[in-house]
Amino acid sequence: MKYELLILYLLIINISAFILYRIDKQKAIKHKFRISENTLIFSAFIGGSVGAFLGMQFFRHKTKHPKFIIGVPVCFIINIISVLYICGFIRL
């Protein structure tokens, strides 16, 4: 019961990040108003790094931008450390 909300949150935020990358890719193709890069990175930072990474790979989107090539894996490391801290496996 204790970790179910955390799991639910991570599931929702990762699906949301994946969808954001899909929407932004479609908007890029159609030359329409785009989702900001900061929003995309922020979705990874707040727990959606796996969804962001999968979105990058699956949709081949933002895969040549250093901000994303470096930023999303850094967010993943931050996400892992945060989850381990919340679960009590590490202390800072």
Accessible surface in RSA format (square Angstrom, percent):
REM  Atomic radii and reference values for relative SASA: ProtOr
REM  Chains: A
REM  Algorithm: Lee & Richards
REM  Probe-radius: 1.40
REM  Slices: 20
REM RES _ NUM      All-atoms   Total-Side   Main-Chain    Non-polar    All polar
REM                ABS   REL    ABS   REL    ABS   REL    ABS   REL    ABS   REL
RES MET A   1   193.44 100.2 152.66 101.0  40.78  97.1 131.87 112.1  61.56  81.6
RES LYS A   2   161.91  79.0 130.49  80.1  31.42  74.8  92.00  82.8  69.91  74.5
RES TYR A   3    81.85  38.2  80.90  46.0   0.95   2.5  66.17  49.7  15.68  19.3
RES GLU A   4    96.91  55.6  92.35  69.9   4.56  10.8  50.15  97.0  46.76  38.2
RES LEU A   5   138.65  77.2 135.08  96.6   3.57   9.0 135.45  95.1   3.20   8.6
RES LEU A   6    30.38  16.9  24.32  17.4   6.05  15.2  28.42  20.0   1.96   5.3
RES ILE A   7   110.13  62.7 108.59  80.9   1.54   3.7 109.36  78.8   0.77   2.1
RES LEU A   8    90.50  50.4  88.68  63.4   1.82   4.6  90.38  63.5   0.12   0.3
RES TYR A   9    99.82  46.6  95.54  54.4   4.28  11.1  87.82  66.0  12.00  14.8
RES LEU A  10    41.37  23.0  41.13  29.4   0.24   0.6  41.36  29.0   0.02   0.0
RES LEU A  11   102.18  56.9  97.17  69.5   5.00  12.6 101.47  71.3   0.71   1.9
RES ILE A  12    98.13  55.8  96.36  71.8   1.76   4.2  97.74  70.4   0.38   1.0
RES ILE A  13    22.29  12.7  22.25  16.6   0.04   0.1  22.29  16.0   0.00   0.0
RES ASN A  14    26.61  18.4  25.67  24.8   0.94   2.3  14.81  35.6  11.81  11.4
RES ILE A  15    91.18  51.9  88.66  66.0   2.53   6.1  91.08  65.6   0.10   0.3
RES SER A  16    43.49  36.7  39.27  52.4   4.21   9.7  21.98  46.8  21.51  30.1
RES ALA A  17     0.00   0.0   0.00   0.0   0.00   0.0   0.00   0.0   0.00   0.0
RES PHE A  18    60.20  30.1  60.20  37.3   0.00   0.0  60.20  36.5   0.00   0.0
RES ILE A  19    84.73  48.2  84.63  63.0   0.11   0.3  84.73  61.0   0.00   0.0
RES LEU A  20    44.84  25.0  44.84  32.1   0.00   0.0  44.84  31.5   0.00   0.0
RES TYR A  21     0.00   0.0   0.00   0.0   0.00   0.0   0.00   0.0   0.00   0.0
RES ARG A  22   105.13  44.1 105.13  53.6   0.00   0.0  21.49  29.4  83.65  50.7
RES ILE A  23    69.50  39.5  67.64  50.4   1.86   4.5  69.41  50.0   0.08   0.2
RES ASP A  24     0.04   0.0   0.04   0.0   0.00   0.0   0.00   0.0   0.04   0.0
RES LYS A  25    53.57  26.1  53.57  32.9   0.00   0.0  16.93  15.2  36.64  39.0
RES GLN A  26    54.19  30.3  54.17  39.6   0.02   0.1  20.58  43.8  33.61  25.5
RES LYS A  27    67.09  32.7  66.64  40.9   0.44   1.1  28.89  26.0  38.19  40.7
RES ALA A  28    27.91  25.7  16.84  26.0  11.07  25.2  18.81  26.5   9.10  24.1
RES ILE A  29   102.80  58.5  83.48  62.2  19.32  46.6  91.19  65.7  11.61  31.5
RES LYS A  30   122.07  59.6 100.14  61.4  21.92  52.2  55.89  50.3  66.17  70.5
RES HIS A  31   169.07  92.4 134.62  93.6  34.45  88.1  96.76  99.7  72.31  84.1
RES LYS A  32   128.45  62.7 114.73  70.4  13.73  32.7  67.07  60.4  61.38  65.4
RES PHE A  33   178.85  89.5 163.17 101.1  15.68  40.8 171.35 103.9   7.51  21.5
RES ARG A  34    90.68  38.1  80.19  40.9  10.49  25.0  36.57  50.0  54.11  32.8
RES ILE A  35    31.25  17.8  21.91  16.3   9.34  22.5  27.27  19.6   3.98  10.8
RES SER A  36    61.23  51.7  46.45  62.0  14.78  34.0  51.71 110.1   9.52  13.3
RES GLU A  37    58.60  33.6  54.05  40.9   4.55  10.8  20.19  39.0  38.41  31.4
RES ASN A  38   102.86  70.9  97.81  94.5   5.05  12.2  27.49  66.2  75.37  72.8
RES THR A  39    61.42  43.7  56.82  57.6   4.59  10.9  35.63  47.9  25.79  39.0
RES LEU A  40     0.00   0.0   0.00   0.0   0.00   0.0   0.00   0.0   0.00   0.0
RES ILE A  41    32.62  18.6  32.62  24.3   0.00   0.0  32.62  23.5   0.00   0.0
RES PHE A  42   114.98  57.5 112.92  69.9   2.05   5.3 114.91  69.7   0.07   0.2
RES SER A  43     6.24   5.3   5.01   6.7   1.23   2.8   6.19  13.2   0.05   0.1
RES ALA A  44     0.00   0.0   0.00   0.0   0.00   0.0   0.00   0.0   0.00   0.0
RES PHE A  45    97.78  48.9  91.95  57.0   5.83  15.2  91.95  55.7   5.83  16.7
RES ILE A  46    60.11  34.2  46.45  34.6  13.66  32.9  55.27  39.8   4.84  13.1
RES GLY A  47     6.55   8.1   0.00   N/A   6.55   8.1   3.54   9.7   3.01   6.7
RES GLY A  48     0.00   0.0   0.00   N/A   0.00   0.0   0.00   0.0   0.00   0.0
RES SER A  49     2.11   1.8   1.43   1.9   0.67   1.5   0.00   0.0   2.11   3.0
RES VAL A  50    70.45  46.4  68.24  61.8   2.21   5.3  70.45  61.2   0.00   0.0
RES GLY A  51     3.20   3.9   0.00   N/A   3.20   3.9   3.20   8.8   0.00   0.0
RES ALA A  52     0.00   0.0   0.00   0.0   0.00   0.0   0.00   0.0   0.00   0.0
RES PHE A  53    95.90  48.0  95.90  59.4   0.00   0.0  95.90  58.1   0.00   0.0
RES LEU A  54    91.82  51.1  91.41  65.4   0.41   1.0  91.41  64.2   0.41   1.1
RES GLY A  55     0.00   0.0   0.00   N/A   0.00   0.0   0.00   0.0   0.00   0.0
RES MET A  56     5.88   3.0   5.88   3.9   0.00   0.0   5.88   5.0   0.00   0.0
RES GLN A  57    88.52  49.5  75.00  54.8  13.52  32.2  26.86  57.2  61.66  46.8
RES PHE A  58   149.83  75.0 122.17  75.7  27.65  72.0 129.54  78.5  20.29  58.1
RES PHE A  59    26.72  13.4  17.00  10.5   9.72  25.3  23.07  14.0   3.65  10.4
RES ARG A  60   190.55  80.0 179.70  91.6  10.85  25.8  60.43  82.6 130.12  78.9
RES HIS A  61    10.51   5.7   9.91   6.9   0.60   1.5   5.04   5.2   5.47   6.4
RES LYS A  62    21.36  10.4  12.47   7.6   8.90  21.2   1.54   1.4  19.83  21.1
RES THR A  63    48.55  34.5  33.39  33.8  15.17  36.1  19.06  25.6  29.49  44.6
RES LYS A  64   182.65  89.1 160.55  98.5  22.10  52.6 106.07  95.5  76.58  81.6
RES HIS A  65    78.28  42.8  77.59  53.9   0.69   1.8  38.47  39.6  39.81  46.3
RES PRO A  66    92.44  67.4  90.53  82.5   1.91   7.0  91.99  75.9   0.46   2.8
RES LYS A  67    94.82  46.3  79.60  48.8  15.22  36.2  70.29  63.3  24.53  26.1
RES PHE A  68     0.06   0.0   0.05   0.0   0.01   0.0   0.05   0.0   0.01   0.0
RES ILE A  69    86.19  49.0  76.47  57.0   9.72  23.4  79.79  57.5   6.41  17.4
RES ILE A  70   112.22  63.9 108.41  80.8   3.81   9.2 111.92  80.6   0.30   0.8
RES GLY A  71    16.81  20.7   0.00   N/A  16.81  20.7  16.28  44.7   0.53   1.2
RES VAL A  72     1.35   0.9   1.35   1.2   0.00   0.0   1.35   1.2   0.00   0.0
RES PRO A  73    58.98  43.0  54.55  49.7   4.42  16.1  58.64  48.4   0.34   2.1
RES VAL A  74    71.90  47.3  71.75  65.0   0.15   0.4  71.84  62.4   0.06   0.2
RES CYS A  75     6.98   5.3   6.98   7.8   0.00   0.0   0.00   0.0   6.98   7.5
RES PHE A  76    84.44  42.2  84.44  52.3   0.00   0.0  84.44  51.2   0.00   0.0
RES ILE A  77   101.31  57.7 100.19  74.6   1.12   2.7 101.31  73.0   0.00   0.0
RES ILE A  78    66.00  37.6  64.76  48.2   1.23   3.0  65.82  47.4   0.18   0.5
RES ASN A  79    15.09  10.4  13.45  13.0   1.63   3.9  10.35  24.9   4.73   4.6
RES ILE A  80    76.04  43.3  75.89  56.5   0.15   0.4  75.99  54.7   0.05   0.1
RES ILE A  81    72.08  41.0  72.08  53.7   0.00   0.0  72.08  51.9   0.00   0.0
RES SER A  82    46.46  39.3  41.27  55.1   5.19  11.9  26.09  55.6  20.36  28.5
RES VAL A  83    38.01  25.0  38.01  34.4   0.00   0.0  38.01  33.0   0.00   0.0
RES LEU A  84    65.21  36.3  65.21  46.7   0.00   0.0  65.21  45.8   0.00   0.0
RES TYR A  85   114.81  53.6 107.29  61.0   7.52  19.6  59.11  44.4  55.70  68.7
RES ILE A  86   102.39  58.3  80.19  59.7  22.20  53.5  85.72  61.7  16.68  45.3
RES CYS A  87    24.78  18.7  12.89  14.4  11.89  27.9   1.18   3.0  23.60  25.4
RES GLY A  88    54.40  67.1   0.00   N/A  54.40  67.1  28.31  77.7  26.10  58.5
RES PHE A  89   147.19  73.6 116.40  72.1  30.80  80.1 120.01  72.8  27.18  77.8
RES ILE A  90    56.71  32.3  49.77  37.1   6.95  16.7  55.42  39.9   1.29   3.5
RES ARG A  91   220.38  92.5 191.39  97.6  28.99  69.0  67.09  91.7 153.29  92.9
RES LEU A  92   167.73  93.4  96.48  69.0  71.25 179.1 128.09  90.0  39.64 106.7
END  Absolute sums over single chains surface
CHAIN  1 A     6482.7       5765.2        717.5       4797.1       1685.6
END  Absolute sums over all chains
TOTAL          6482.7       5765.2        717.5       4797.1       1685.6
